[in-house]
């Protein structure tokens, strides 16, 4: 399965292969996903790298956070946990109260 790390501040000119090559210096990369805008296909400047073990993921964070990739210094940190399903809906205070008819 592997452990995912978040990568931010990625230049729009950087490819998944370049990200994989950089992260391969700390361990086995099982997948790379760069986030793109669904309407335009343009890079959103971030992505996710899945390392084969938790130790490799931590080493990637320790060694590659602040590393130069293309023309930028990237940010590498733990990926937020994935949530499935619809997001929780919040409502203003008192919205759940019902009014009584007169």
Secondary structure, 3 states (H helix, E strand, C coil): CCEEEEEECCCCCCCHHHHHHHHCCCCCEEEEEEEECCCCCCEEEEEEEEECCHHHHHHHHHHHCCCEECCEECEEEECCCCCCCCCCCCCCCCCCCCCCCC
